[in-house]
Amino acid sequence: MKAYEEIGRKLQKAREEAGLSQEELAKQIGCTQASLSNYELGKRRLYLADLQRIGQLLGKPVTYFLEETEEEQPIRYDLDSIMKEPHVKEIILALRDLKPMQRKSILDYILWKRSGGK
């Protein structure tokens, strides 16, 4: 997920937790509802000073918006550990029956998913 999108997602979550509509928060921070929507969608960049002010209004430190959460950090495994995971052996065995280009497509898909593809 891109940084602006992640900040926007956290902004939306904090706003909803505070029980505010986009219009209400936009009014408090001095922007339009459309601008706030673009911030929440990650389509528009928020400056740090604005993010700090929004954080104060929503009762969140600026680090709430900037730090990775545990759920966003990938879990790293060594090869022995990953081989014990459900379905891994099944996936590897299924790869034997695929042509090289099909295997490459599977790898491309995995890399796309790992990079945040939806």
N, C-alpha and C positions, 0 to 999 in steps of 0.2 A: 504494500500500500504506500502511496506517495505521502510525503510529509504533510503537505497541505490538506490532503484528504483525511489523514489521521487526526490532525489538529481540529479540523471541521467536525469530525465524528465525535470527538471528545467535547467540543463546544456544544454541539446539539444535545449530547447526553447531560452535560452540566446544566444547560438551560432547562431541559425537561425535568431534571431532578429538583430544580428551583421552582418548578411550577409556572414557568413563564412561557408565553407564546413568542413566536418570532417578532411579532409586532411590538409586544411589550418590551422585550430586551432591546430591540432596535431603537425604540424611543429613548430608553435609558442611556444607550451608548451614543446616540446622536447620528444614527445612520438610517437608511431605509430598510424595510423588511426584505426587499430584493437583495440588497447588499449583504445582509445577515445570512440570507439563504445561500448566497454564493460563497460566503465564508464557510458555512456548514458543509457545503458540497465540495469544498476544497478547490473551487474555481477561482477564488480570489485570495490573495495573500494578506494576512494580518500582520501588522507590525508589532514588535515586542511590547512597546508601550501600550498599544491598544489591547493586546492580549492580557497584560497585567491589570489594566483597568476592568476588563470584562471579568477576569478572575476574581477581583475584589467584589464586584457586584454579585457574582454567583457563589462566592464563598469558597473559591478554589485557588490554590497557589499556582503561579505560572508554570511550575514544574509539572503539574497535573496534565497540562496540554502538550508538554514537550518531551516527557520521558516515555520510553517504551514500557508498556505494561507486560506482565509476565506472560499473558496469553499471546502477545505478539512476538515474543522471543522464541525462535525455533528450538526444539529439543534436539540435542546432538547425541548421537549414539555411535559406539564403536561397532565394527562389523559383527563381532560375536553377539552383541546385544540386539542389533537389528535383525539378525537371523532368527532370533527367538520371538520376534513380534508376529502376531497373527497375520496370516496371508502372505508374508514375505516369501517363504519358500514356494508357495503356490504361484506367486507372480513370477519368480525366477524360472520355475519349471514351465510355465506358460510361454515365456519368452523363447524357449527352445524351438517352439513350433512356428515362430514368426520369421519372416524374411528380414534381412538387414535393414531395409528401408522402413519396415513396420516397427522394428525395434527403435530406430532413430526417431520415429514419430512419437513413440511412447516416452522416450527420453525428453523430447521437446515439450511434451505435455507436462511431465513432472517438473521440468525447469520453469515452465510458465506458471504452474500452480505455486511452486515455491516462491516465485517472485511476486505473488499476490494476485495472480490472474483469477478472474471470476467469470 
